[in-house]
Amino acid sequence: MAVKPLIAGNWKMNGGGGAGIALARAIAERAPEVAGRCDLLVCPPAVALAAVAETLAGSAVAVGGQDCHGQSSGAHTGDISAPMLAEAGASFVITGHSERRGDHFEGNALVRDKSAAAHDAGLIAVICIGETAAQRDGGQVFAVLSEQIAGSLPQGTTAANTVVAYEPVWAIGTGRTPTAAEIAEAHAHIRAEIARIAAGAADLRLLYGGSVNPENAAELLSVDNVNGALIGGASLDAGSFLAIALAAS
């Protein structure tokens, strides 16, 4: 499947203020090295999003938010709407990351609402799914992924407005990664499930996330049905982030 890979950096609760601007500038300066090879995306914390977007304006690097509310406005103290992200310069937003699902108890229905709000605001939703260690050890991987896909993808999901990121929870930030065969099995299942419930999204980009680094990127990005990566810690260093992008075919 000829799909241009997407290499996305999730800065999480890092890179605010001047540090974020400096990191964005360093990535933009080296982005021409991967021109035509893949698309680049960085997702800074909300307080730095507008400044990072301004820094990256005119470059080949897109900007995304790390989360959004399911409503476009209202009495939701501390939350940020998808239209606000778009106005600040975002073109993507991450929804359903395992840290939101786990730390903030976000279920599939809420992830679906947030993703629909992203679509309504003209943003591309990067919907995250993945199993815990207990679920994998219990042989529930495919059942969990099917449930998350069915519950988290909103009506109207297409390859143009959605990216799905498979992040096995037990591999995020732990230094552990599934084998290439395990990733291939999971991505093949995800692809088939998406095609079954959202025909217009059958060829959307599927990212792998979970301890991706320059040393393992080439192997992970060569796995069938892996169309890029969602990167955490390694995205906080421009050299590491671009090294992973250079490994994309």
C-alpha positions as CSV (number, residue, x, y, z in Angstrom):
1,M,0.0,0.0,0.0
2,A,1.7,3.2,-1.2
3,V,1.0,5.5,1.8
4,K,3.4,8.3,2.7
5,P,4.6,7.7,6.2
6,L,3.9,10.1,9.0
7,I,6.5,10.7,11.7
8,A,4.8,12.4,14.7
9,G,6.4,13.7,17.9
10,N,4.3,13.8,21.0
11,W,6.2,16.1,23.4
12,K,3.8,15.4,26.3
13,M,4.4,17.7,29.2
14,N,7.7,19.0,27.9
15,G,8.9,21.7,25.6
16,G,7.0,24.7,26.8
17,G,8.2,28.3,26.2
18,G,11.6,28.9,24.8
19,A,12.6,25.2,24.9
20,G,9.7,24.3,22.6
21,I,10.6,27.1,20.2
22,A,14.2,26.0,20.1
23,L,13.3,22.4,19.4
24,A,10.8,23.4,16.7
25,R,13.5,25.6,15.0
26,A,16.0,22.8,15.1
27,I,13.6,20.3,13.6
28,A,12.5,22.8,10.9
29,E,16.2,23.5,9.9
30,R,16.8,19.8,9.2
31,A,13.3,18.9,7.8
32,P,14.5,19.3,4.2
33,E,16.7,16.2,4.8
34,V,13.5,14.1,4.8
35,A,11.7,15.9,2.0
36,G,9.6,13.5,0.0
37,R,10.4,10.6,2.3
38,C,7.7,11.2,5.0
39,D,5.5,13.8,6.6
40,L,6.5,15.4,9.9
41,L,4.3,16.4,12.8
42,V,5.1,17.8,16.2
43,C,2.6,18.0,19.1
44,P,3.8,20.5,21.8
45,P,2.0,21.2,25.0
46,A,-1.0,23.6,24.6
47,V,0.8,26.6,26.2
48,A,3.5,26.4,23.4
49,L,1.3,25.4,20.5
50,A,0.8,28.9,19.0
51,A,4.5,29.8,19.4
52,V,5.6,26.6,17.9
53,A,3.1,26.9,15.0
54,E,4.5,30.4,14.3
55,T,8.0,29.1,14.4
56,L,7.2,26.3,11.9
57,A,5.0,28.5,9.6
58,G,6.2,27.9,6.0
59,S,8.2,24.8,6.9
60,A,7.4,21.2,6.1
61,V,6.5,20.4,9.7
62,A,2.9,20.3,10.8
63,V,1.7,21.1,14.3
64,G,-0.9,19.2,16.4
65,G,-2.5,19.4,19.8
66,Q,-2.2,16.6,22.4
67,D,-5.9,16.6,23.3
68,C,-9.2,18.5,22.8
69,H,-12.6,18.7,24.4
70,G,-15.6,17.1,22.7
71,Q,-17.5,20.4,22.6
72,S,-16.6,23.4,20.5
73,S,-17.1,25.9,23.4
74,G,-18.8,26.1,26.8
75,A,-18.3,26.1,30.6
76,H,-15.4,23.6,30.7
77,T,-12.7,25.2,32.8
78,G,-9.2,24.3,31.9
79,D,-10.2,22.5,28.7
80,I,-9.3,23.4,25.1
81,S,-11.6,23.0,22.1
82,A,-10.7,21.7,18.7
83,P,-11.5,25.1,17.1
84,M,-9.1,26.8,19.5
85,L,-6.4,24.4,18.5
86,A,-7.0,25.1,14.8
87,E,-7.0,28.9,15.4
88,A,-3.6,28.5,17.2
89,G,-2.1,26.8,14.1
90,A,-2.8,23.1,14.6
91,S,-3.8,20.8,11.8
92,F,-3.8,17.6,13.9
93,V,-4.8,16.5,17.4
94,I,-4.0,13.4,19.4
95,T,-7.1,11.7,20.9
96,G,-7.3,8.7,23.2
97,H,-3.7,8.5,24.1
98,S,-3.1,5.8,26.7
99,E,-2.1,8.4,29.3
100,R,-5.4,10.1,28.8
101,R,-7.3,6.8,28.9
102,G,-5.4,5.7,32.0
103,D,-4.6,8.9,34.0
104,H,-7.9,10.6,33.2
105,F,-10.2,7.6,32.8
106,E,-11.2,8.4,29.2
107,G,-13.3,5.7,27.6
108,N,-14.0,5.0,24.0
109,A,-17.2,7.1,23.8
110,L,-15.3,10.2,25.0
111,V,-12.5,9.5,22.6
112,R,-15.0,9.2,19.8
113,D,-16.6,12.6,20.8
114,K,-13.3,14.3,20.8
115,S,-12.3,12.8,17.5
116,A,-15.6,14.0,16.0
117,A,-15.0,17.4,17.4
118,A,-11.6,17.4,15.7
119,H,-13.1,16.5,12.4
120,D,-15.7,19.2,12.7
121,A,-12.9,21.8,13.3
122,G,-11.0,20.6,10.2
123,L,-8.3,18.8,12.2
124,I,-6.9,15.3,11.5
125,A,-7.5,13.1,14.6
126,V,-4.7,10.8,15.6
127,I,-6.7,8.2,17.5
128,C,-4.6,6.0,19.8
129,I,-5.4,2.5,20.7
130,G,-3.5,-0.3,22.5
131,E,-3.6,-3.0,25.1
132,T,-2.1,-3.2,28.6
133,A,0.4,-5.8,29.7
134,A,-2.3,-7.7,31.5
135,Q,-4.6,-7.7,28.5
136,R,-1.8,-9.0,26.3
137,D,-0.8,-11.7,28.8
138,G,-4.5,-12.7,29.0
139,G,-4.7,-13.2,25.2
140,Q,-7.1,-10.3,24.8
141,V,-5.1,-8.2,22.3
142,F,-7.4,-8.5,19.3
143,A,-10.6,-8.2,21.4
144,V,-9.3,-5.0,23.0
145,L,-8.2,-3.5,19.7
146,S,-11.5,-4.3,18.1
147,E,-13.5,-2.8,21.0
148,Q,-11.4,0.4,20.9
149,I,-11.7,0.8,17.2
150,A,-15.4,0.3,17.1
151,G,-15.9,2.6,20.1
152,S,-13.4,5.4,19.3
153,L,-13.8,6.0,15.5
154,P,-16.6,8.5,14.9
155,Q,-19.0,8.5,12.0
156,G,-17.4,10.0,8.9
157,T,-14.0,8.7,9.6
158,T,-11.9,8.7,6.4
159,A,-8.3,8.3,5.4
160,A,-8.2,12.1,5.0
161,N,-9.3,13.1,8.5
162,T,-8.0,10.3,10.7
163,V,-4.8,8.5,11.6
164,V,-4.8,5.6,14.0
165,A,-1.8,4.9,16.3
166,Y,-1.2,1.5,17.8
167,E,0.6,2.0,21.1
168,P,0.8,-1.1,23.3
169,V,0.6,0.5,26.7
170,W,3.3,-1.8,28.1
171,A,5.8,-0.5,25.6
172,I,5.4,3.2,26.1
173,G,8.4,4.7,27.7
174,T,9.6,1.4,29.0
175,G,12.3,0.5,26.5
176,R,10.3,-2.6,25.6
177,T,9.0,-3.2,22.2
178,P,6.8,-6.0,20.7
179,T,8.5,-8.1,18.1
180,A,8.1,-7.2,14.4
181,A,5.8,-10.2,14.1
182,E,3.6,-9.0,17.0
183,I,3.4,-5.5,15.5
184,A,2.5,-6.9,12.1
185,E,-0.3,-9.1,13.6
186,A,-1.7,-6.1,15.5
187,H,-1.6,-3.8,12.5
188,A,-3.1,-6.3,10.1
189,H,-6.0,-6.8,12.6
190,I,-6.5,-3.1,13.0
191,R,-6.5,-2.6,9.2
192,A,-9.1,-5.3,8.8
193,E,-11.3,-3.9,11.6
194,I,-11.2,-0.4,10.2
195,A,-12.1,-1.6,6.7
196,R,-15.0,-3.5,8.2
197,I,-16.6,-0.6,10.0
198,A,-15.4,2.4,8.0
199,A,-14.9,1.6,4.4
200,G,-13.7,5.1,3.5
201,A,-10.9,4.7,6.0
202,A,-9.6,1.4,4.8
203,D,-6.3,2.9,3.7
204,L,-5.7,5.4,6.4
205,R,-2.3,5.7,8.0
206,L,-1.5,3.3,10.9
207,L,1.3,4.5,13.1
208,Y,3.2,2.4,15.6
209,G,4.2,4.0,18.9
210,G,6.0,2.6,21.9
211,S,9.8,3.1,22.6
212,V,10.6,4.0,19.0
213,N,14.2,5.2,18.7
214,P,16.8,5.7,16.0
215,E,18.2,2.3,16.7
216,N,15.0,0.3,16.1
217,A,13.2,2.7,13.7
218,A,14.2,1.1,10.4
219,E,13.0,-2.4,11.6
220,L,9.7,-1.1,13.0
221,L,8.9,1.2,10.0
222,S,9.5,-1.7,7.6
223,V,6.7,-3.8,9.1
224,D,3.7,-4.4,6.9
225,N,0.8,-1.9,7.6
226,V,3.1,0.4,9.6
227,N,2.8,3.8,8.0
228,G,4.8,5.8,10.4
229,A,5.4,6.3,14.1
230,L,4.1,8.2,17.1
231,I,7.2,9.1,19.1
232,G,7.5,10.2,22.7
233,G,10.9,10.7,24.4
234,A,12.9,10.5,21.2
235,S,11.0,13.4,19.7
236,L,12.4,15.8,22.3
237,D,15.8,15.7,20.5
238,A,15.8,17.0,17.0
239,G,18.6,14.7,15.9
240,S,16.9,11.6,17.2
241,F,13.5,12.7,15.7
242,L,15.0,13.3,12.3
243,A,17.0,10.1,12.4
244,I,13.8,8.2,12.9
245,A,12.2,10.1,10.0
246,L,15.2,9.2,7.8
247,A,14.5,5.6,8.5
248,A,11.1,5.9,6.9
249,S,10.7,4.5,3.4
